[in-house]
Amino acid sequence: MENLMNRQWVLNKRPLKAVEEDTFSLRSKSLDPLKDGEFRIEVQYLSVDPAQRGWLNDVPSYVPPVQIGEVMRASGVGKVIESRHPDFVCGDAVEGGLGWQEYATCNGAEVFPVRKITSNHPLSYSLHVFGLTGLTAYFGMLRVGEVKAGDVVVISGAAGATGSIAGQLAKLQGAEVIGIAGGREKCDWLIDTLGFDAAIDYKQESVSERLAELCGNRIDLFFDNVGGPILDEVLLNLKQGGRIVICGGISSGYGVGDLPPGPKNYMQLVIRRASMKGFLVLDFDSEFPQAQQQLMNLVDEGSLKVCEALAEGIEACPTALRGLFTGNNLGKQLIQIRHPSSTIMS
């Protein structure tokens, strides 16, 4: 096994704004023999998430920043192909912080520890609808947002991995759901496939005019993945006592240096006696198993639809991450790793 070569992306330098060509370096190195307590995973899928851009900044956060020369952090799924760990055997399907590489050697001390996958669903689902993406939508919409029947709900980044699940969960609670996305294809998908009541194409339509037309002054809940000017427009259309859940702010690019301006219309929170709250899904980690089971039940009964955007090969990682910030993906962006041989060692 130690004769296998492992290709991996390491952080070459910290970007100030968008990920650039020289942000990462692709290196190839032979795999060392396993030590006691280690196990080796053949990576099959890697998750691509906006938060990964934030992890490149050398600033305090909820997890340590990726260090220069370190393998780029990412959640992934795969199968154990070699083990000297008592809790993992060859053939185990697993999910955790595997990083941007073709093979991951783990020992349980990772930032996002590896766990076994026991469901019969596609392995990739553990990276989105049953993983942190789906859980973020679940807790953000149901617990933080407290969505209820009859609410008018607006979701930015609605055709992305989190927004698309959050919108469907709101619909299942009996809410009227309006999505904001970039491009006619995405907006049609939200309405025709996911059952949203309406969609606004921010690339071709005036968001302010469409919000006023569809839900002027009657937005009960805004689930925000984007921030920026769209947040400002929603603030002008909140209902008295409206609620805003801040899930992300991808419009900022999660860069450092000159930060984008904050919301100009924030005083509407006072005028409308509204609230705005941020959260991290990790706040609810003790409840993950129950939430995952509910999400699985919804998928199994056909009430919750999923969409995957697949990029092929380890080479695609940096481009896929950049693409999140230009709206390239429909649904969950994944990297599918292709190995010369997928034989599981016994």
C-alpha positions as CSV (number, residue, x, y, z in Angstrom):
1,M,0.0,0.0,0.0
2,E,2.9,2.4,0.7
3,N,3.8,2.3,-3.0
4,L,0.7,4.2,-3.9
5,M,1.2,7.9,-4.9
6,N,-1.1,10.5,-3.3
7,R,-1.9,13.7,-5.1
8,Q,-3.0,16.5,-2.8
9,W,-3.5,20.2,-2.9
10,V,-1.6,22.2,-0.2
11,L,-2.0,25.9,0.7
12,N,0.8,27.8,-1.1
13,K,-0.2,31.4,0.0
14,R,-3.1,33.2,1.5
15,P,-5.3,35.0,-0.9
16,L,-6.6,38.5,0.0
17,K,-9.7,38.2,-2.1
18,A,-10.7,35.4,-4.5
19,V,-8.7,32.2,-4.8
20,E,-6.0,32.6,-7.4
21,E,-4.0,30.3,-9.6
22,D,-1.1,30.3,-7.1
23,T,-3.1,30.0,-3.9
24,F,-2.6,26.2,-3.9
25,S,0.0,23.8,-5.2
26,L,-0.7,20.3,-6.4
27,R,1.9,17.8,-5.1
28,S,2.4,14.1,-5.4
29,K,4.0,12.0,-2.7
30,S,4.2,8.3,-1.8
31,L,2.1,7.0,1.0
32,D,4.0,6.2,4.2
33,P,3.4,2.9,6.0
34,L,0.6,3.2,8.6
35,K,1.4,3.6,12.2
36,D,-0.5,2.0,15.1
37,G,-3.9,3.8,15.5
38,E,-4.0,5.0,11.8
39,F,-6.2,4.0,8.9
40,R,-6.2,4.9,5.3
41,I,-9.1,6.0,3.2
42,E,-9.5,6.0,-0.6
43,V,-11.4,9.3,-1.1
44,Q,-14.4,9.1,-3.5
45,Y,-16.1,12.5,-3.1
46,L,-15.0,15.8,-1.7
47,S,-17.3,18.6,-0.6
48,V,-16.8,22.2,-1.9
49,D,-18.2,24.8,0.5
50,P,-18.0,28.6,0.8
51,A,-16.6,28.3,4.3
52,Q,-13.4,26.8,2.8
53,R,-12.5,30.2,1.5
54,G,-12.8,31.6,5.1
55,W,-10.5,28.9,6.4
56,L,-7.7,30.4,4.3
57,N,-7.7,33.6,6.3
58,D,-5.2,33.8,9.2
59,V,-7.9,35.1,11.6
60,P,-9.6,33.7,14.7
61,S,-12.7,31.6,13.8
62,Y,-14.6,28.5,14.9
63,V,-11.9,26.3,13.5
64,P,-8.1,27.0,13.1
65,P,-7.1,28.5,9.7
66,V,-5.4,26.2,7.2
67,Q,-1.7,26.6,7.5
68,I,0.8,27.3,4.7
69,G,2.0,23.9,3.4
70,E,-0.9,22.1,4.9
71,V,-3.4,20.0,2.8
72,M,-6.5,22.0,2.1
73,R,-9.2,21.2,4.5
74,A,-12.4,19.7,3.2
75,S,-15.1,17.1,4.1
76,G,-15.0,14.0,2.1
77,V,-16.4,10.4,1.9
78,G,-14.6,7.2,0.9
79,K,-13.8,3.7,2.0
80,V,-11.1,2.3,4.3
81,I,-8.5,0.4,2.3
82,E,-6.0,-0.3,5.1
83,S,-6.2,-0.1,8.9
84,R,-4.2,-0.3,12.1
85,H,-7.0,1.2,14.1
86,P,-9.3,-1.0,16.2
87,D,-12.5,0.8,15.2
88,F,-12.1,0.8,11.5
89,V,-11.7,-2.1,9.1
90,C,-11.2,-2.4,5.4
91,G,-14.4,-1.7,3.5
92,D,-15.9,0.7,6.0
93,A,-17.6,3.6,4.4
94,V,-16.6,6.8,6.2
95,E,-17.1,10.6,6.2
96,G,-15.0,13.3,7.8
97,G,-12.3,15.9,7.3
98,L,-10.3,14.1,4.5
99,G,-8.9,17.1,2.7
100,W,-8.1,17.8,-0.9
101,Q,-6.3,14.6,-1.6
102,E,-6.8,11.2,-3.2
103,Y,-6.0,9.2,-0.1
104,A,-6.4,10.3,3.5
105,T,-4.4,8.8,6.4
106,C,-6.4,9.4,9.6
107,N,-6.2,8.7,13.3
108,G,-9.3,10.3,14.8
109,A,-7.6,13.7,15.7
110,E,-8.8,15.6,12.6
111,V,-10.5,18.9,12.9
112,F,-13.7,17.2,11.6
113,P,-13.2,13.6,12.9
114,V,-14.0,10.6,10.7
115,R,-17.1,8.6,11.4
116,K,-18.6,5.5,9.8
117,I,-21.5,5.8,7.4
118,T,-24.2,3.3,8.1
119,S,-27.1,4.3,5.8
120,N,-27.7,2.7,2.4
121,H,-28.0,6.0,0.6
122,P,-25.4,7.2,-1.9
123,L,-22.2,8.0,-0.1
124,S,-22.1,11.5,-1.5
125,Y,-25.4,12.3,0.4
126,S,-23.4,12.4,3.6
127,L,-21.7,15.5,2.3
128,H,-24.8,17.5,1.7
129,V,-28.4,16.6,2.5
130,F,-27.4,14.3,5.4
131,G,-24.2,16.3,6.2
132,L,-23.5,19.8,7.5
133,T,-25.3,21.4,4.5
134,G,-28.6,19.7,5.2
135,L,-28.2,20.1,8.9
136,T,-27.5,23.8,8.5
137,A,-30.7,24.2,6.5
138,Y,-32.6,22.1,9.0
139,F,-31.6,23.9,12.1
140,G,-31.4,27.3,10.5
141,M,-34.9,27.2,9.1
142,L,-36.7,25.2,11.7
143,R,-35.0,26.1,15.0
144,V,-33.3,29.5,14.4
145,G,-35.9,30.8,11.9
146,E,-38.8,29.1,13.6
147,V,-40.7,28.9,10.3
148,K,-44.4,28.1,10.6
149,A,-47.4,27.6,8.3
150,G,-48.4,30.8,6.5
151,D,-45.1,32.5,6.8
152,V,-43.7,34.4,3.8
153,V,-40.1,33.1,3.5
154,V,-37.4,34.6,1.2
155,I,-34.2,32.7,0.6
156,S,-31.0,34.1,-1.0
157,G,-28.6,31.7,-2.7
158,A,-31.7,29.6,-3.1
159,A,-30.4,27.2,-5.8
160,G,-27.3,26.4,-3.8
161,A,-26.7,23.4,-1.5
162,T,-28.1,25.0,1.7
163,G,-30.7,27.3,0.2
164,S,-32.4,24.6,-1.9
165,I,-32.9,22.3,1.2
166,A,-33.9,25.2,3.4
167,G,-36.6,26.3,0.9
168,Q,-38.0,22.8,0.7
169,L,-38.2,22.4,4.5
170,A,-40.1,25.7,4.7
171,K,-42.6,24.5,2.0
172,L,-43.1,21.3,4.0
173,Q,-44.0,23.5,7.0
174,G,-46.7,25.3,4.9
175,A,-44.8,28.5,4.2
176,E,-44.9,30.6,1.0
177,V,-41.4,30.4,-0.3
178,I,-39.6,32.8,-2.7
179,G,-36.1,32.1,-3.8
180,I,-33.4,34.5,-5.1
181,A,-30.9,32.9,-7.5
182,G,-28.8,33.8,-10.5
183,G,-30.1,32.7,-13.9
184,R,-33.3,31.6,-15.5
185,E,-32.3,27.9,-15.3
186,K,-31.9,28.1,-11.6
187,C,-35.1,30.0,-11.0
188,D,-37.1,27.6,-13.2
189,W,-35.6,24.6,-11.2
190,L,-36.6,26.2,-7.9
191,I,-40.3,26.5,-9.1
192,D,-40.7,23.5,-11.3
193,T,-38.7,20.9,-9.4
194,L,-38.5,22.1,-5.8
195,G,-42.0,23.6,-5.6
196,F,-41.0,27.2,-4.7
197,D,-43.9,29.6,-5.1
198,A,-41.7,32.2,-7.0
199,A,-38.1,33.0,-7.8
200,I,-36.2,36.2,-8.6
201,D,-33.3,36.1,-11.0
202,Y,-31.0,38.7,-9.5
203,K,-28.9,38.7,-12.7
204,Q,-31.7,39.7,-15.0
205,E,-34.3,41.3,-12.8
206,S,-34.5,44.2,-10.4
207,V,-34.5,42.5,-7.0
208,S,-36.1,45.6,-5.3
209,E,-39.0,45.7,-7.8
210,R,-39.6,42.0,-7.7
211,L,-39.5,41.8,-3.9
212,A,-42.0,44.7,-3.7
213,E,-44.3,43.0,-6.3
214,L,-44.1,39.5,-4.7
215,C,-43.9,40.2,-1.0
216,G,-43.7,43.9,-0.2
217,N,-43.7,44.6,3.5
218,R,-44.9,41.1,4.3
219,I,-41.7,39.0,4.6
220,D,-41.9,37.0,7.9
221,L,-38.5,35.3,7.5
222,F,-35.4,35.9,5.4
223,F,-32.9,33.0,5.2
224,D,-29.7,34.8,4.0
225,N,-26.8,33.0,2.4
226,V,-25.5,36.0,0.5
227,G,-25.6,39.3,2.3
228,G,-24.7,42.5,0.5
229,P,-27.3,44.5,-1.5
230,I,-29.8,41.7,-1.5
231,L,-30.0,41.9,2.3
232,D,-30.5,45.6,2.1
233,E,-33.5,45.2,-0.2
234,V,-35.1,42.6,2.0
235,L,-34.7,44.9,5.0
236,L,-37.0,47.3,3.2
237,N,-39.7,44.6,2.7
238,L,-39.8,43.0,6.2
239,K,-43.1,42.6,8.0
240,Q,-43.5,44.1,11.5
241,G,-41.7,41.6,13.7
242,G,-39.9,39.9,10.8
243,R,-37.0,37.6,11.3
244,I,-33.6,37.4,9.5
245,V,-31.4,34.3,9.8
246,I,-27.8,34.9,8.7
247,C,-26.5,31.6,7.4
248,G,-23.7,33.0,5.2
249,G,-22.4,36.0,3.3
250,I,-21.0,34.7,0.0
251,S,-21.3,38.1,-1.7
252,S,-18.3,39.3,0.4
253,G,-16.1,36.6,-1.0
254,Y,-14.9,35.9,2.6
255,G,-11.7,37.8,1.8
256,V,-9.6,40.0,4.1
257,G,-8.4,43.5,3.8
258,D,-11.1,46.0,2.7
259,L,-14.4,44.6,3.9
260,P,-17.6,45.2,2.0
261,P,-19.9,47.8,3.6
262,G,-22.5,46.6,6.1
263,P,-26.2,46.8,5.5
264,K,-27.3,50.4,4.8
265,N,-30.9,49.7,5.8
266,Y,-30.2,48.1,9.2
267,M,-32.3,50.7,11.0
268,Q,-35.3,48.9,9.5
269,L,-34.7,46.4,12.2
270,V,-35.7,49.1,14.7
271,I,-38.6,50.6,12.6
272,R,-40.1,47.1,12.0
273,R,-39.2,45.7,15.4
274,A,-37.4,42.9,13.5
275,S,-34.6,40.6,14.5
276,M,-31.4,39.4,12.8
277,K,-29.5,36.4,14.1
278,G,-26.5,34.4,13.0
279,F,-25.8,30.8,13.9
280,L,-23.4,27.9,13.4
281,V,-24.8,24.4,12.8
282,L,-22.2,23.1,15.3
283,D,-24.3,24.7,18.0
284,F,-26.7,21.8,17.5
285,D,-24.2,18.9,17.3
286,S,-25.9,16.9,20.1
287,E,-29.1,16.8,17.9
288,F,-27.4,15.7,14.7
289,P,-28.5,12.1,14.7
290,Q,-32.2,12.8,15.1
291,A,-32.1,15.5,12.5
292,Q,-30.3,13.3,10.0
293,Q,-32.9,10.6,10.5
294,Q,-35.6,13.1,9.8
295,L,-33.8,14.2,6.6
296,M,-33.4,10.6,5.5
297,N,-37.1,9.9,6.0
298,L,-38.0,13.0,3.9
299,V,-35.6,11.9,1.1
300,D,-36.9,8.3,1.2
301,E,-40.5,9.4,0.9
302,G,-39.7,11.8,-2.0
303,S,-40.5,15.0,-0.1
304,L,-37.0,16.3,-0.2
305,K,-35.2,16.5,-3.5
306,V,-31.4,16.7,-3.9
307,C,-29.2,17.9,-6.8
308,E,-25.4,17.4,-7.2
309,A,-23.0,19.4,-9.3
310,L,-20.1,17.1,-10.0
311,A,-16.6,18.1,-11.1
312,E,-14.2,15.3,-12.1
313,G,-10.8,14.6,-10.6
314,I,-8.6,16.0,-7.9
315,E,-7.3,18.6,-10.4
316,A,-10.7,20.4,-10.3
317,C,-10.7,21.4,-6.6
318,P,-9.5,25.1,-6.9
319,T,-11.7,25.8,-9.9
320,A,-14.7,24.4,-8.2
321,L,-14.1,26.5,-5.1
322,R,-13.8,29.7,-7.2
323,G,-17.0,28.7,-9.0
324,L,-19.0,28.9,-5.8
325,F,-18.5,32.6,-5.7
326,T,-19.6,33.2,-9.3
327,G,-22.7,31.1,-9.0
328,N,-21.6,28.2,-11.2
329,N,-23.2,25.4,-9.2
330,L,-26.8,24.2,-9.1
331,G,-27.3,22.3,-5.9
332,K,-24.4,20.8,-4.0
333,Q,-20.9,21.2,-5.6
334,L,-18.8,18.0,-5.2
335,I,-15.5,16.7,-6.6
336,Q,-15.6,13.1,-7.7
337,I,-12.2,11.5,-7.3
338,R,-11.2,9.0,-10.0
339,H,-8.7,6.4,-8.9
340,P,-6.7,4.1,-11.2
341,S,-8.1,1.2,-9.1
342,S,-10.9,1.2,-6.6
343,T,-10.1,-2.3,-5.3
344,I,-10.8,-2.5,-1.5
345,M,-8.0,-4.2,0.3
346,S,-8.9,-7.1,2.6
